Amino acid sequence: RAASIVTSNLDLSEWGDAFPDNRILGAATLDRLRHGAYRVVIEGESFRKPKPMPGGSENAVAKSGKKPHS
């Protein structure tokens, strides 16, 4: 026996969308994961903040419509 941790940014009601081609598979997967499980909901801002683009605050692709040359 071993413990497992499963994380997701989807709410339980959104898990069916994660399996668009087979909702029955999604329901069965979620049912097995939830059986005997503890659910911990963490809310708040992400610790991963987006980094600014180098060379200014605007995206180079958005400015010119072309990818910058390397």
mmCIF file as Biopython writes it, N, C-alpha, C and O atoms, coordinates in Angstrom:
data_model
#
loop_
_atom_site.group_PDB
_atom_site.id
_atom_site.type_symbol
_atom_site.label_atom_id
_atom_site.label_alt_id
_atom_site.label_comp_id
_atom_site.label_asym_id
_atom_site.label_entity_id
_atom_site.label_seq_id
_atom_site.pdbx_PDB_ins_code
_atom_site.Cartn_x
_atom_site.Cartn_y
_atom_site.Cartn_z
_atom_site.occupancy
_atom_site.B_iso_or_equiv
_atom_site.auth_seq_id
_atom_site.auth_asym_id
_atom_site.pdbx_PDB_model_num
ATOM 1   N N  . ARG A ? 1  ? 0.847   -1.176 0.000   1.0 0.0 1  A 1 
ATOM 2   C CA . ARG A ? 1  ? 0.000   0.000  0.000   1.0 0.0 1  A 1 
ATOM 3   C C  . ARG A ? 1  ? 0.888   1.233  0.000   1.0 0.0 1  A 1 
ATOM 4   O O  . ARG A ? 1  ? 1.946   1.259  0.628   1.0 0.0 1  A 1 
ATOM 5   N N  . ALA A ? 2  ? 0.446   2.229  -0.701  1.0 0.0 2  A 1 
ATOM 6   C CA . ALA A ? 2  ? 1.191   3.484  -0.768  1.0 0.0 2  A 1 
ATOM 7   C C  . ALA A ? 2  ? 0.203   4.636  -0.913  1.0 0.0 2  A 1 
ATOM 8   O O  . ALA A ? 2  ? -0.936  4.454  -1.341  1.0 0.0 2  A 1 
ATOM 9   N N  . ALA A ? 3  ? 0.661   5.800  -0.553  1.0 0.0 3  A 1 
ATOM 10  C CA . ALA A ? 3  ? -0.165  7.004  -0.687  1.0 0.0 3  A 1 
ATOM 11  C C  . ALA A ? 3  ? 0.095   7.645  -2.043  1.0 0.0 3  A 1 
ATOM 12  O O  . ALA A ? 3  ? 1.193   7.547  -2.591  1.0 0.0 3  A 1 
ATOM 13  N N  . SER A ? 4  ? -0.910  8.289  -2.565  1.0 0.0 4  A 1 
ATOM 14  C CA . SER A ? 4  ? -0.797  9.027  -3.821  1.0 0.0 4  A 1 
ATOM 15  C C  . SER A ? 4  ? -1.375  10.417 -3.633  1.0 0.0 4  A 1 
ATOM 16  O O  . SER A ? 4  ? -2.333  10.609 -2.883  1.0 0.0 4  A 1 
ATOM 17  N N  . ILE A ? 5  ? -0.791  11.376 -4.316  1.0 0.0 5  A 1 
ATOM 18  C CA . ILE A ? 5  ? -1.315  12.738 -4.318  1.0 0.0 5  A 1 
ATOM 19  C C  . ILE A ? 5  ? -1.609  13.107 -5.763  1.0 0.0 5  A 1 
ATOM 20  O O  . ILE A ? 5  ? -0.743  12.992 -6.630  1.0 0.0 5  A 1 
ATOM 21  N N  . VAL A ? 6  ? -2.826  13.548 -6.015  1.0 0.0 6  A 1 
ATOM 22  C CA . VAL A ? 6  ? -3.241  13.986 -7.344  1.0 0.0 6  A 1 
ATOM 23  C C  . VAL A ? 6  ? -3.640  15.448 -7.221  1.0 0.0 6  A 1 
ATOM 24  O O  . VAL A ? 6  ? -4.445  15.809 -6.362  1.0 0.0 6  A 1 
ATOM 25  N N  . THR A ? 7  ? -3.075  16.286 -8.081  1.0 0.0 7  A 1 
ATOM 26  C CA . THR A ? 7  ? -3.432  17.700 -8.064  1.0 0.0 7  A 1 
ATOM 27  C C  . THR A ? 7  ? -4.079  18.078 -9.384  1.0 0.0 7  A 1 
ATOM 28  O O  . THR A ? 7  ? -3.805  17.479 -10.424 1.0 0.0 7  A 1 
ATOM 29  N N  . SER A ? 8  ? -4.932  19.070 -9.323  1.0 0.0 8  A 1 
ATOM 30  C CA . SER A ? 8  ? -5.605  19.536 -10.522 1.0 0.0 8  A 1 
ATOM 31  C C  . SER A ? 8  ? -6.054  20.973 -10.315 1.0 0.0 8  A 1 
ATOM 32  O O  . SER A ? 8  ? -6.372  21.383 -9.198  1.0 0.0 8  A 1 
ATOM 33  N N  . ASN A ? 9  ? -6.076  21.725 -11.391 1.0 0.0 9  A 1 
ATOM 34  C CA . ASN A ? 9  ? -6.633  23.075 -11.319 1.0 0.0 9  A 1 
ATOM 35  C C  . ASN A ? 9  ? -8.102  23.077 -11.732 1.0 0.0 9  A 1 
ATOM 36  O O  . ASN A ? 9  ? -8.712  24.139 -11.858 1.0 0.0 9  A 1 
ATOM 37  N N  . LEU A ? 10 ? -8.666  21.893 -11.941 1.0 0.0 10 A 1 
ATOM 38  C CA . LEU A ? 10 ? -10.078 21.769 -12.307 1.0 0.0 10 A 1 
ATOM 39  C C  . LEU A ? 10 ? -10.917 21.474 -11.074 1.0 0.0 10 A 1 
ATOM 40  O O  . LEU A ? 10 ? -10.498 20.719 -10.198 1.0 0.0 10 A 1 
ATOM 41  N N  . ASP A ? 11 ? -12.087 22.063 -11.008 1.0 0.0 11 A 1 
ATOM 42  C CA . ASP A ? 11 ? -13.046 21.723 -9.974  1.0 0.0 11 A 1 
ATOM 43  C C  . ASP A ? 11 ? -13.650 20.367 -10.333 1.0 0.0 11 A 1 
ATOM 44  O O  . ASP A ? 11 ? -13.603 19.956 -11.492 1.0 0.0 11 A 1 
ATOM 45  N N  . LEU A ? 12 ? -14.210 19.677 -9.355  1.0 0.0 12 A 1 
ATOM 46  C CA . LEU A ? 12 ? -14.798 18.362 -9.632  1.0 0.0 12 A 1 
ATOM 47  C C  . LEU A ? 12 ? -15.839 18.420 -10.744 1.0 0.0 12 A 1 
ATOM 48  O O  . LEU A ? 12 ? -15.941 17.496 -11.550 1.0 0.0 12 A 1 
ATOM 49  N N  . SER A ? 13 ? -16.605 19.496 -10.790 1.0 0.0 13 A 1 
ATOM 50  C CA . SER A ? 13 ? -17.640 19.622 -11.820 1.0 0.0 13 A 1 
ATOM 51  C C  . SER A ? 13 ? -17.050 19.818 -13.216 1.0 0.0 13 A 1 
ATOM 52  O O  . SER A ? 13 ? -17.764 19.650 -14.205 1.0 0.0 13 A 1 
ATOM 53  N N  . GLU A ? 14 ? -15.780 20.166 -13.323 1.0 0.0 14 A 1 
ATOM 54  C CA . GLU A ? 14 ? -15.138 20.408 -14.617 1.0 0.0 14 A 1 
ATOM 55  C C  . GLU A ? 14 ? -14.372 19.202 -15.154 1.0 0.0 14 A 1 
ATOM 56  O O  . GLU A ? 14 ? -13.835 19.261 -16.260 1.0 0.0 14 A 1 
ATOM 57  N N  . TRP A ? 15 ? -14.314 18.120 -14.398 1.0 0.0 15 A 1 
ATOM 58  C CA . TRP A ? 15 ? -13.530 16.966 -14.822 1.0 0.0 15 A 1 
ATOM 59  C C  . TRP A ? 15 ? -14.099 16.286 -16.061 1.0 0.0 15 A 1 
ATOM 60  O O  . TRP A ? 15 ? -13.346 15.666 -16.812 1.0 0.0 15 A 1 
ATOM 61  N N  . GLY A ? 16 ? -15.388 16.383 -16.294 1.0 0.0 16 A 1 
ATOM 62  C CA . GLY A ? 16 ? -15.960 15.799 -17.506 1.0 0.0 16 A 1 
ATOM 63  C C  . GLY A ? 16 ? -15.396 16.443 -18.756 1.0 0.0 16 A 1 
ATOM 64  O O  . GLY A ? 16 ? -15.267 15.785 -19.788 1.0 0.0 16 A 1 
ATOM 65  N N  . ASP A ? 17 ? -15.054 17.737 -18.677 1.0 0.0 17 A 1 
ATOM 66  C CA . ASP A ? 17 ? -14.465 18.438 -19.818 1.0 0.0 17 A 1 
ATOM 67  C C  . ASP A ? 17 ? -13.044 17.960 -20.113 1.0 0.0 17 A 1 
ATOM 68  O O  . ASP A ? 17 ? -12.550 18.143 -21.226 1.0 0.0 17 A 1 
ATOM 69  N N  . ALA A ? 18 ? -12.387 17.353 -19.136 1.0 0.0 18 A 1 
ATOM 70  C CA . ALA A ? 18 ? -11.023 16.856 -19.332 1.0 0.0 18 A 1 
ATOM 71  C C  . ALA A ? 18 ? -11.016 15.583 -20.181 1.0 0.0 18 A 1 
ATOM 72  O O  . ALA A ? 18 ? -9.976  15.191 -20.710 1.0 0.0 18 A 1 
ATOM 73  N N  . PHE A ? 19 ? -12.174 14.945 -20.307 1.0 0.0 19 A 1 
ATOM 74  C CA . PHE A ? 19 ? -12.317 13.732 -21.102 1.0 0.0 19 A 1 
ATOM 75  C C  . PHE A ? 19 ? -13.425 13.937 -22.130 1.0 0.0 19 A 1 
ATOM 76  O O  . PHE A ? 19 ? -14.454 13.266 -22.058 1.0 0.0 19 A 1 
ATOM 77  N N  . PRO A ? 20 ? -13.240 14.852 -23.087 1.0 0.0 20 A 1 
ATOM 78  C CA . PRO A ? 20 ? -14.333 15.188 -24.001 1.0 0.0 20 A 1 
ATOM 79  C C  . PRO A ? 20 ? -14.777 14.037 -24.905 1.0 0.0 20 A 1 
ATOM 80  O O  . PRO A ? 20 ? -15.935 13.991 -25.320 1.0 0.0 20 A 1 
ATOM 81  N N  . ASP A ? 21 ? -13.870 13.109 -25.214 1.0 0.0 21 A 1 
ATOM 82  C CA . ASP A ? 21 ? -14.223 12.019 -26.115 1.0 0.0 21 A 1 
ATOM 83  C C  . ASP A ? 21 ? -14.878 10.846 -25.393 1.0 0.0 21 A 1 
ATOM 84  O O  . ASP A ? 21 ? -15.514 9.999  -26.021 1.0 0.0 21 A 1 
ATOM 85  N N  . ASN A ? 22 ? -14.720 10.800 -24.064 1.0 0.0 22 A 1 
ATOM 86  C CA . ASN A ? 22 ? -15.271 9.669  -23.330 1.0 0.0 22 A 1 
ATOM 87  C C  . ASN A ? 22 ? -15.612 10.109 -21.908 1.0 0.0 22 A 1 
ATOM 88  O O  . ASN A ? 22 ? -14.818 9.930  -20.984 1.0 0.0 22 A 1 
ATOM 89  N N  . ARG A ? 23 ? -16.792 10.681 -21.745 1.0 0.0 23 A 1 
ATOM 90  C CA . ARG A ? 23 ? -17.217 11.183 -20.438 1.0 0.0 23 A 1 
ATOM 91  C C  . ARG A ? 23 ? -17.373 10.052 -19.415 1.0 0.0 23 A 1 
ATOM 92  O O  . ARG A ? 23 ? -17.207 10.277 -18.216 1.0 0.0 23 A 1 
ATOM 93  N N  . ILE A ? 24 ? -17.690 8.841  -19.881 1.0 0.0 24 A 1 
ATOM 94  C CA . ILE A ? 24 ? -17.818 7.705  -18.975 1.0 0.0 24 A 1 
ATOM 95  C C  . ILE A ? 24 ? -16.454 7.379  -18.372 1.0 0.0 24 A 1 
ATOM 96  O O  . ILE A ? 24 ? -16.363 7.072  -17.183 1.0 0.0 24 A 1 
ATOM 97  N N  . LEU A ? 25 ? -15.398 7.442  -19.176 1.0 0.0 25 A 1 
ATOM 98  C CA . LEU A ? 25 ? -14.046 7.210  -18.675 1.0 0.0 25 A 1 
ATOM 99  C C  . LEU A ? 25 ? -13.682 8.270  -17.634 1.0 0.0 25 A 1 
ATOM 100 O O  . LEU A ? 25 ? -13.074 7.950  -16.613 1.0 0.0 25 A 1 
ATOM 101 N N  . GLY A ? 26 ? -14.046 9.511  -17.882 1.0 0.0 26 A 1 
ATOM 102 C CA . GLY A ? 26 ? -13.786 10.590 -16.932 1.0 0.0 26 A 1 
ATOM 103 C C  . GLY A ? 26 ? -14.513 10.370 -15.619 1.0 0.0 26 A 1 
ATOM 104 O O  . GLY A ? 26 ? -13.935 10.551 -14.547 1.0 0.0 26 A 1 
ATOM 105 N N  . ALA A ? 27 ? -15.766 9.984  -15.694 1.0 0.0 27 A 1 
ATOM 106 C CA . ALA A ? 27 ? -16.550 9.735  -14.483 1.0 0.0 27 A 1 
ATOM 107 C C  . ALA A ? 27 ? -15.977 8.554  -13.699 1.0 0.0 27 A 1 
ATOM 108 O O  . ALA A ? 27 ? -15.891 8.605  -12.472 1.0 0.0 27 A 1 
ATOM 109 N N  . ALA A ? 28 ? -15.586 7.496  -14.406 1.0 0.0 28 A 1 
ATOM 110 C CA . ALA A ? 28 ? -15.022 6.320  -13.738 1.0 0.0 28 A 1 
ATOM 111 C C  . ALA A ? 28 ? -13.681 6.644  -13.081 1.0 0.0 28 A 1 
ATOM 112 O O  . ALA A ? 28 ? -13.403 6.189  -11.972 1.0 0.0 28 A 1 
ATOM 113 N N  . THR A ? 29 ? -12.856 7.427  -13.764 1.0 0.0 29 A 1 
ATOM 114 C CA . THR A ? 29 ? -11.556 7.824  -13.211 1.0 0.0 29 A 1 
ATOM 115 C C  . THR A ? 29 ? -11.753 8.652  -11.949 1.0 0.0 29 A 1 
ATOM 116 O O  . THR A ? 29 ? -11.113 8.401  -10.928 1.0 0.0 29 A 1 
ATOM 117 N N  . LEU A ? 30 ? -12.630 9.628  -12.024 1.0 0.0 30 A 1 
ATOM 118 C CA . LEU A ? 30 ? -12.884 10.488 -10.877 1.0 0.0 30 A 1 
ATOM 119 C C  . LEU A ? 30 ? -13.476 9.693  -9.712  1.0 0.0 30 A 1 
ATOM 120 O O  . LEU A ? 30 ? -13.123 9.933  -8.557  1.0 0.0 30 A 1 
ATOM 121 N N  . ASP A ? 31 ? -14.371 8.751  -10.006 1.0 0.0 31 A 1 
ATOM 122 C CA . ASP A ? 31 ? -14.964 7.924  -8.970  1.0 0.0 31 A 1 
ATOM 123 C C  . ASP A ? 31 ? -13.890 7.119  -8.237  1.0 0.0 31 A 1 
ATOM 124 O O  . ASP A ? 31 ? -13.925 7.015  -7.010  1.0 0.0 31 A 1 
ATOM 125 N N  . ARG A ? 32 ? -12.948 6.555  -8.971  1.0 0.0 32 A 1 
ATOM 126 C CA . ARG A ? 32 ? -11.891 5.756  -8.355  1.0 0.0 32 A 1 
ATOM 127 C C  . ARG A ? 32 ? -10.915 6.618  -7.560  1.0 0.0 32 A 1 
ATOM 128 O O  . ARG A ? 32 ? -10.424 6.200  -6.512  1.0 0.0 32 A 1 
ATOM 129 N N  . LEU A ? 33 ? -10.634 7.817  -8.056  1.0 0.0 33 A 1 
ATOM 130 C CA . LEU A ? 33 ? -9.738  8.719  -7.339  1.0 0.0 33 A 1 
ATOM 131 C C  . LEU A ? 33 ? -10.369 9.224  -6.038  1.0 0.0 33 A 1 
ATOM 132 O O  . LEU A ? 33 ? -9.679  9.386  -5.031  1.0 0.0 33 A 1 
ATOM 133 N N  . ARG A ? 34 ? -11.667 9.469  -6.063  1.0 0.0 34 A 1 
ATOM 134 C CA . ARG A ? 34 ? -12.359 10.031 -4.895  1.0 0.0 34 A 1 
ATOM 135 C C  . ARG A ? 34 ? -12.644 9.004  -3.815  1.0 0.0 34 A 1 
ATOM 136 O O  . ARG A ? 34 ? -12.827 9.373  -2.655  1.0 0.0 34 A 1 
ATOM 137 N N  . HIS A ? 35 ? -12.686 7.714  -4.166  1.0 0.0 35 A 1 
ATOM 138 C CA . HIS A ? 35 ? -13.023 6.674  -3.195  1.0 0.0 35 A 1 
ATOM 139 C C  . HIS A ? 35 ? -11.973 6.642  -2.078  1.0 0.0 35 A 1 
ATOM 140 O O  . HIS A ? 35 ? -10.806 6.340  -2.327  1.0 0.0 35 A 1 
ATOM 141 N N  . GLY A ? 36 ? -12.387 6.949  -0.866  1.0 0.0 36 A 1 
ATOM 142 C CA . GLY A ? 36 ? -11.485 6.917  0.280   1.0 0.0 36 A 1 
ATOM 143 C C  . GLY A ? 36 ? -10.453 8.039  0.300   1.0 0.0 36 A 1 
ATOM 144 O O  . GLY A ? 36 ? -9.471  7.969  1.039   1.0 0.0 36 A 1 
ATOM 145 N N  . ALA A ? 37 ? -10.670 9.059  -0.500  1.0 0.0 37 A 1 
ATOM 146 C CA . ALA A ? 37 ? -9.685  10.138 -0.606  1.0 0.0 37 A 1 
ATOM 147 C C  . ALA A ? 37 ? -10.044 11.318 0.283   1.0 0.0 37 A 1 
ATOM 148 O O  . ALA A ? 37 ? -11.201 11.504 0.661   1.0 0.0 37 A 1 
ATOM 149 N N  . TYR A ? 38 ? -9.049  12.097 0.601   1.0 0.0 38 A 1 
ATOM 150 C CA . TYR A ? 38 ? -9.243  13.387 1.261   1.0 0.0 38 A 1 
ATOM 151 C C  . TYR A ? 38 ? -9.147  14.458 0.199   1.0 0.0 38 A 1 
ATOM 152 O O  . TYR A ? 38 ? -8.279  14.397 -0.672  1.0 0.0 38 A 1 
ATOM 153 N N  . ARG A ? 39 ? -10.018 15.426 0.260   1.0 0.0 39 A 1 
ATOM 154 C CA . ARG A ? 39 ? -10.002 16.519 -0.711  1.0 0.0 39 A 1 
ATOM 155 C C  . ARG A ? 39 ? -9.544  17.792 -0.002  1.0 0.0 39 A 1 
ATOM 156 O O  . ARG A ? 39 ? -10.145 18.208 0.988   1.0 0.0 39 A 1 
ATOM 157 N N  . VAL A ? 40 ? -8.492  18.398 -0.505  1.0 0.0 40 A 1 
ATOM 158 C CA . VAL A ? 40 ? -7.957  19.637 0.051   1.0 0.0 40 A 1 
ATOM 159 C C  . VAL A ? 40 ? -8.076  20.708 -1.023  1.0 0.0 40 A 1 
ATOM 160 O O  . VAL A ? 40 ? -7.506  20.572 -2.105  1.0 0.0 40 A 1 
ATOM 161 N N  . VAL A ? 41 ? -8.812  21.770 -0.730  1.0 0.0 41 A 1 
ATOM 162 C CA . VAL A ? 41 ? -8.995  22.866 -1.681  1.0 0.0 41 A 1 
ATOM 163 C C  . VAL A ? 41 ? -8.146  24.040 -1.208  1.0 0.0 41 A 1 
ATOM 164 O O  . VAL A ? 41 ? -8.301  24.522 -0.085  1.0 0.0 41 A 1 
ATOM 165 N N  . ILE A ? 42 ? -7.260  24.488 -2.067  1.0 0.0 42 A 1 
ATOM 166 C CA . ILE A ? 42 ? -6.385  25.617 -1.752  1.0 0.0 42 A 1 
ATOM 167 C C  . ILE A ? 42 ? -6.778  26.763 -2.661  1.0 0.0 42 A 1 
ATOM 168 O O  . ILE A ? 42 ? -6.776  26.625 -3.884  1.0 0.0 42 A 1 
ATOM 169 N N  . GLU A ? 43 ? -7.114  27.890 -2.065  1.0 0.0 43 A 1 
ATOM 170 C CA . GLU A ? 43 ? -7.512  29.058 -2.844  1.0 0.0 43 A 1 
ATOM 171 C C  . GLU A ? 43 ? -6.535  30.189 -2.595  1.0 0.0 43 A 1 
ATOM 172 O O  . GLU A ? 43 ? -5.897  30.250 -1.544  1.0 0.0 43 A 1 
ATOM 173 N N  . GLY A ? 44 ? -6.423  31.071 -3.548  1.0 0.0 44 A 1 
ATOM 174 C CA . GLY A ? 44 ? -5.551  32.230 -3.396  1.0 0.0 44 A 1 
ATOM 175 C C  . GLY A ? 44 ? -4.732  32.458 -4.650  1.0 0.0 44 A 1 
ATOM 176 O O  . GLY A ? 44 ? -4.886  31.761 -5.652  1.0 0.0 44 A 1 
ATOM 177 N N  . GLU A ? 45 ? -3.861  33.446 -4.574  1.0 0.0 45 A 1 
ATOM 178 C CA . GLU A ? 45 ? -3.028  33.778 -5.719  1.0 0.0 45 A 1 
ATOM 179 C C  . GLU A ? 45 ? -1.947  32.728 -5.918  1.0 0.0 45 A 1 
ATOM 180 O O  . GLU A ? 45 ? -1.500  32.094 -4.963  1.0 0.0 45 A 1 
ATOM 181 N N  . SER A ? 46 ? -1.538  32.553 -7.152  1.0 0.0 46 A 1 
ATOM 182 C CA . SER A ? 46 ? -0.471  31.620 -7.469  1.0 0.0 46 A 1 
ATOM 183 C C  . SER A ? 46 ? 0.866   32.170 -6.998  1.0 0.0 46 A 1 
ATOM 184 O O  . SER A ? 46 ? 1.097   33.379 -7.024  1.0 0.0 46 A 1 
ATOM 185 N N  . PHE A ? 47 ? 1.735   31.281 -6.571  1.0 0.0 47 A 1 
ATOM 186 C CA . PHE A ? 47 ? 3.090   31.682 -6.203  1.0 0.0 47 A 1 
ATOM 187 C C  . PHE A ? 47 ? 3.954   31.882 -7.446  1.0 0.0 47 A 1 
ATOM 188 O O  . PHE A ? 47 ? 5.019   32.496 -7.368  1.0 0.0 47 A 1 
ATOM 189 N N  . ARG A ? 48 ? 3.503   31.370 -8.590  1.0 0.0 48 A 1 
ATOM 190 C CA . ARG A ? 48 ? 4.238   31.512 -9.846  1.0 0.0 48 A 1 
ATOM 191 C C  . ARG A ? 48 ? 3.773   32.777 -10.554 1.0 0.0 48 A 1 
ATOM 192 O O  . ARG A ? 48 ? 2.708   32.799 -11.171 1.0 0.0 48 A 1 
ATOM 193 N N  . LYS A ? 49 ? 4.557   33.801 -10.463 1.0 0.0 49 A 1 
ATOM 194 C CA . LYS A ? 49 ? 4.231   35.078 -11.095 1.0 0.0 49 A 1 
ATOM 195 C C  . LYS A ? 49 ? 4.823   35.096 -12.502 1.0 0.0 49 A 1 
ATOM 196 O O  . LYS A ? 49 ? 5.925   34.587 -12.706 1.0 0.0 49 A 1 
ATOM 197 N N  . PRO A ? 50 ? 4.119   35.668 -13.475 1.0 0.0 50 A 1 
ATOM 198 C CA . PRO A ? 50 ? 4.680   35.754 -14.826 1.0 0.0 50 A 1 
ATOM 199 C C  . PRO A ? 50 ? 5.881   36.689 -14.844 1.0 0.0 50 A 1 
ATOM 200 O O  . PRO A ? 50 ? 5.903   37.713 -14.162 1.0 0.0 50 A 1 
ATOM 201 N N  . LYS A ? 51 ? 6.873   36.317 -15.634 1.0 0.0 51 A 1 
ATOM 202 C CA . LYS A ? 51 ? 8.076   37.135 -15.754 1.0 0.0 51 A 1 
ATOM 203 C C  . LYS A ? 51 ? 7.891   38.117 -16.902 1.0 0.0 51 A 1 
ATOM 204 O O  . LYS A ? 51 ? 7.288   37.767 -17.916 1.0 0.0 51 A 1 
ATOM 205 N N  . PRO A ? 52 ? 8.399   39.343 -16.765 1.0 0.0 52 A 1 
ATOM 206 C CA . PRO A ? 52 ? 8.289   40.310 -17.863 1.0 0.0 52 A 1 
ATOM 207 C C  . PRO A ? 52 ? 9.151   39.886 -19.050 1.0 0.0 52 A 1 
ATOM 208 O O  . PRO A ? 52 ? 10.182  39.233 -18.888 1.0 0.0 52 A 1 
ATOM 209 N N  . MET A ? 53 ? 8.708   40.270 -20.236 1.0 0.0 53 A 1 
ATOM 210 C CA . MET A ? 53 ? 9.469   39.985 -21.449 1.0 0.0 53 A 1 
ATOM 211 C C  . MET A ? 53 ? 10.760  40.793 -21.434 1.0 0.0 53 A 1 
ATOM 212 O O  . MET A ? 53 ? 10.748  41.956 -21.030 1.0 0.0 53 A 1 
ATOM 213 N N  . PRO A ? 54 ? 11.874  40.204 -21.866 1.0 0.0 54 A 1 
ATOM 214 C CA . PRO A ? 54 ? 13.111  40.976 -21.941 1.0 0.0 54 A 1 
ATOM 215 C C  . PRO A ? 54 ? 12.997  42.090 -22.981 1.0 0.0 54 A 1 
ATOM 216 O O  . PRO A ? 54 ? 12.364  41.912 -24.022 1.0 0.0 54 A 1 
ATOM 217 N N  . GLY A ? 55 ? 13.598  43.215 -22.702 1.0 0.0 55 A 1 
ATOM 218 C CA . GLY A ? 55 ? 13.607  44.313 -23.671 1.0 0.0 55 A 1 
ATOM 219 C C  . GLY A ? 55 ? 12.365  45.170 -23.627 1.0 0.0 55 A 1 
ATOM 220 O O  . GLY A ? 55 ? 12.090  45.885 -24.591 1.0 0.0 55 A 1 
ATOM 221 N N  . GLY A ? 56 ? 11.617  45.129 -22.571 1.0 0.0 56 A 1 
ATOM 222 C CA . GLY A ? 56 ? 10.433  45.984 -22.484 1.0 0.0 56 A 1 
ATOM 223 C C  . GLY A ? 56 ? 9.234   45.217 -21.996 1.0 0.0 56 A 1 
ATOM 224 O O  . GLY A ? 56 ? 9.288   44.003 -21.799 1.0 0.0 56 A 1 
ATOM 225 N N  . SER A ? 57 ? 8.157   45.935 -21.803 1.0 0.0 57 A 1 
ATOM 226 C CA . SER A ? 57 ? 6.959   45.315 -21.254 1.0 0.0 57 A 1 
ATOM 227 C C  . SER A ? 57 ? 6.035   44.750 -22.322 1.0 0.0 57 A 1 
ATOM 228 O O  . SER A ? 57 ? 5.129   43.982 -21.999 1.0 0.0 57 A 1 
ATOM 229 N N  . GLU A ? 58 ? 6.242   45.111 -23.592 1.0 0.0 58 A 1 
ATOM 230 C CA . GLU A ? 58 ? 5.366   44.607 -24.651 1.0 0.0 58 A 1 
ATOM 231 C C  . GLU A ? 58 ? 5.946   43.352 -25.279 1.0 0.0 58 A 1 
ATOM 232 O O  . GLU A ? 58 ? 7.164   43.178 -25.332 1.0 0.0 58 A 1 
ATOM 233 N N  . ASN A ? 59 ? 5.093   42.506 -25.739 1.0 0.0 59 A 1 
ATOM 234 C CA . ASN A ? 59 ? 5.498   41.283 -26.405 1.0 0.0 59 A 1 
ATOM 235 C C  . ASN A ? 59 ? 5.994   41.620 -27.808 1.0 0.0 59 A 1 
ATOM 236 O O  . ASN A ? 59 ? 5.314   42.330 -28.548 1.0 0.0 59 A 1 
ATOM 237 N N  . ALA A ? 60 ? 7.170   41.120 -28.181 1.0 0.0 60 A 1 
ATOM 238 C CA . ALA A ? 60 ? 7.769   41.432 -29.481 1.0 0.0 60 A 1 
ATOM 239 C C  . ALA A ? 60 ? 6.900   40.936 -30.632 1.0 0.0 60 A 1 
ATOM 240 O O  . ALA A ? 60 ? 6.845   41.578 -31.681 1.0 0.0 60 A 1 
ATOM 241 N N  . VAL A ? 61 ? 6.228   39.815 -30.456 1.0 0.0 61 A 1 
ATOM 242 C CA . VAL A ? 61 ? 5.365   39.292 -31.520 1.0 0.0 61 A 1 
ATOM 243 C C  . VAL A ? 61 ? 4.157   40.209 -31.694 1.0 0.0 61 A 1 
ATOM 244 O O  . VAL A ? 61 ? 3.738   40.474 -32.821 1.0 0.0 61 A 1 
ATOM 245 N N  . ALA A ? 62 ? 3.603   40.688 -30.601 1.0 0.0 62 A 1 
ATOM 246 C CA . ALA A ? 62 ? 2.438   41.570 -30.684 1.0 0.0 62 A 1 
ATOM 247 C C  . ALA A ? 62 ? 2.798   42.905 -31.332 1.0 0.0 62 A 1 
ATOM 248 O O  . ALA A ? 62 ? 1.964   43.504 -32.010 1.0 0.0 62 A 1 
ATOM 249 N N  . LYS A ? 63 ? 4.027   43.377 -31.133 1.0 0.0 63 A 1 
ATOM 250 C CA . LYS A ? 63 ? 4.427   44.659 -31.693 1.0 0.0 63 A 1 
ATOM 251 C C  . LYS A ? 63 ? 4.564   44.592 -33.220 1.0 0.0 63 A 1 
ATOM 252 O O  . LYS A ? 63 ? 4.062   45.460 -33.935 1.0 0.0 63 A 1 
ATOM 253 N N  . SER A ? 64 ? 5.250   43.551 -33.707 1.0 0.0 64 A 1 
ATOM 254 C CA . SER A ? 64 ? 5.542   43.500 -35.135 1.0 0.0 64 A 1 
ATOM 255 C C  . SER A ? 64 ? 4.695   42.490 -35.899 1.0 0.0 64 A 1 
ATOM 256 O O  . SER A ? 64 ? 4.598   42.559 -37.125 1.0 0.0 64 A 1 
ATOM 257 N N  . GLY A ? 65 ? 4.089   41.563 -35.188 1.0 0.0 65 A 1 
ATOM 258 C CA . GLY A ? 65 ? 3.328   40.513 -35.838 1.0 0.0 65 A 1 
ATOM 259 C C  . GLY A ? 65 ? 4.226   39.393 -36.357 1.0 0.0 65 A 1 
ATOM 260 O O  . GLY A ? 65 ? 3.742   38.442 -36.970 1.0 0.0 65 A 1 
ATOM 261 N N  . LYS A ? 66 ? 5.539   39.506 -36.111 1.0 0.0 66 A 1 
ATOM 262 C CA . LYS A ? 66 ? 6.500   38.495 -36.560 1.0 0.0 66 A 1 
ATOM 263 C C  . LYS A ? 66 ? 7.298   38.010 -35.345 1.0 0.0 66 A 1 
ATOM 264 O O  . LYS A ? 66 ? 7.475   38.730 -34.363 1.0 0.0 66 A 1 
ATOM 265 N N  . LYS A ? 67 ? 7.768   36.772 -35.448 1.0 0.0 67 A 1 
ATOM 266 C CA . LYS A ? 67 ? 8.613   36.245 -34.395 1.0 0.0 67 A 1 
ATOM 267 C C  . LYS A ? 67 ? 9.984   36.921 -34.475 1.0 0.0 67 A 1 
ATOM 268 O O  . LYS A ? 67 ? 10.486  37.150 -35.575 1.0 0.0 67 A 1 
ATOM 269 N N  . PRO A ? 68 ? 10.604  37.247 -33.328 1.0 0.0 68 A 1 
ATOM 270 C CA . PRO A ? 68 ? 11.931  37.851 -33.357 1.0 0.0 68 A 1 
ATOM 271 C C  . PRO A ? 68 ? 12.967  36.839 -33.844 1.0 0.0 68 A 1 
ATOM 272 O O  . PRO A ? 68 ? 12.835  35.639 -33.606 1.0 0.0 68 A 1 
ATOM 273 N N  . HIS A ? 69 ? 13.998  37.336 -34.528 1.0 0.0 69 A 1 
ATOM 274 C CA . HIS A ? 69 ? 15.069  36.483 -35.013 1.0 0.0 69 A 1 
ATOM 275 C C  . HIS A ? 69 ? 16.026  36.169 -33.871 1.0 0.0 69 A 1 
ATOM 276 O O  . HIS A ? 69 ? 16.290  37.027 -33.028 1.0 0.0 69 A 1 
ATOM 277 N N  . SER A ? 70 ? 16.548  34.943 -33.836 1.0 0.0 70 A 1 
ATOM 278 C CA . SER A ? 70 ? 17.476  34.552 -32.771 1.0 0.0 70 A 1 
ATOM 279 C C  . SER A ? 70 ? 18.894  34.890 -33.167 1.0 0.0 70 A 1 
ATOM 280 O O  . SER A ? 70 ? 19.825  34.639 -32.402 1.0 0.0 70 A 1 
#
